[in-house]
């Protein structure tokens, strides 16, 4: 999980940054049950800034050839 620490922007509160890291790891591992549980927890207290942080963290874990173009 060390490499994911840099993926979550510093604008997210510490608790949310840790949660974002956990979601990102679960996505990478393909653990659907954990993803659903963590996303439910995330949704209870997420702000718009947290949503951008989650997007950026997930984008950072994708292989470069698999990113969407904006």
C-alpha positions as a Markdown table, in Angstrom:
| # | Residue | x | y | z |
|---|---|---|---|---|
| 1 | Unk | 0.0 | 0.0 | 0.0 |
| 2 | Unk | 3.0 | 2.3 | 0.2 |
| 3 | Unk | 2.9 | 3.2 | -3.5 |
| 4 | Unk | -0.8 | 4.2 | -3.1 |
| 5 | Unk | 0.0 | 6.8 | -0.5 |
| 6 | Unk | 1.2 | 9.2 | -3.1 |
| 7 | Unk | -1.8 | 8.6 | -5.3 |
| 8 | Unk | -4.3 | 10.2 | -2.9 |
| 9 | Unk | -4.1 | 14.0 | -3.0 |
| 10 | Unk | -3.2 | 15.8 | 0.1 |
| 11 | Unk | -6.4 | 17.8 | -0.1 |
| 12 | Unk | -8.3 | 14.8 | 1.3 |
| 13 | Unk | -8.5 | 14.5 | 5.1 |
| 14 | Unk | -6.3 | 11.8 | 6.6 |
| 15 | Unk | -9.2 | 9.4 | 7.2 |
| 16 | Unk | -10.5 | 9.8 | 3.7 |
| 17 | Unk | -7.0 | 9.5 | 2.2 |
| 18 | Unk | -6.6 | 6.2 | 4.0 |
| 19 | Unk | -10.0 | 5.1 | 2.8 |
| 20 | Unk | -9.2 | 6.1 | -0.8 |
| 21 | Unk | -6.0 | 4.0 | -0.5 |
| 22 | Unk | -7.9 | 1.0 | 0.7 |
| 23 | Unk | -10.5 | 1.4 | -2.1 |
| 24 | Unk | -7.7 | 1.7 | -4.7 |
| 25 | Unk | -6.0 | -1.4 | -3.4 |
| 26 | Unk | -9.3 | -3.4 | -3.4 |
| 27 | Unk | -9.9 | -2.3 | -7.0 |
| 28 | Unk | -6.4 | -3.4 | -8.0 |
| 29 | Unk | -7.0 | -6.8 | -6.2 |
| 30 | Unk | -10.4 | -7.2 | -7.8 |
| 31 | Unk | -12.0 | -7.7 | -4.4 |
| 32 | Unk | -15.7 | -6.8 | -5.1 |
| 33 | Unk | -17.0 | -7.5 | -1.7 |
| 34 | Unk | -14.4 | -5.2 | -0.1 |
| 35 | Unk | -14.9 | -2.5 | -2.8 |
| 36 | Unk | -18.7 | -2.4 | -2.0 |
| 37 | Unk | -18.1 | -2.2 | 1.7 |
| 38 | Unk | -15.5 | 0.6 | 1.4 |
| 39 | Unk | -17.5 | 2.6 | -1.1 |
| 40 | Unk | -20.5 | 2.5 | 1.2 |
| 41 | Unk | -18.3 | 3.9 | 4.0 |
| 42 | Unk | -16.8 | 6.5 | 1.6 |
| 43 | Unk | -20.3 | 7.6 | 0.4 |
| 44 | Unk | -21.4 | 8.3 | 4.0 |
| 45 | Unk | -18.9 | 11.1 | 4.4 |
| 46 | Unk | -17.5 | 12.0 | 0.9 |
| 47 | Unk | -17.2 | 15.5 | -0.3 |
| 48 | Unk | -16.6 | 16.7 | -3.9 |
| 49 | Unk | -12.9 | 17.0 | -3.2 |
| 50 | Unk | -12.9 | 13.4 | -2.0 |
| 51 | Unk | -14.5 | 12.2 | -5.2 |
| 52 | Unk | -11.7 | 13.9 | -7.2 |
| 53 | Unk | -9.1 | 12.4 | -4.9 |
| 54 | Unk | -10.7 | 8.9 | -5.5 |
| 55 | Unk | -10.7 | 9.5 | -9.3 |
| 56 | Unk | -7.1 | 10.5 | -9.3 |
| 57 | Unk | -6.0 | 7.6 | -7.1 |
| 58 | Unk | -7.8 | 5.1 | -9.4 |
| 59 | Unk | -6.3 | 6.8 | -12.5 |
| 60 | Unk | -2.8 | 6.5 | -11.1 |
| 61 | Unk | -3.2 | 2.7 | -10.8 |
| 62 | Unk | -4.3 | 2.1 | -14.4 |
| 63 | Unk | -1.7 | 1.1 | -17.0 |
| 64 | Unk | -0.9 | 4.2 | -19.1 |
| 65 | Unk | -2.4 | 2.7 | -22.2 |
| 66 | Unk | -5.7 | 2.1 | -20.5 |
| 67 | Unk | -6.6 | 5.7 | -19.4 |
| 68 | Unk | -9.5 | 7.6 | -20.8 |
| 69 | Unk | -8.9 | 10.7 | -22.7 |
| 70 | Unk | -10.6 | 13.8 | -21.5 |
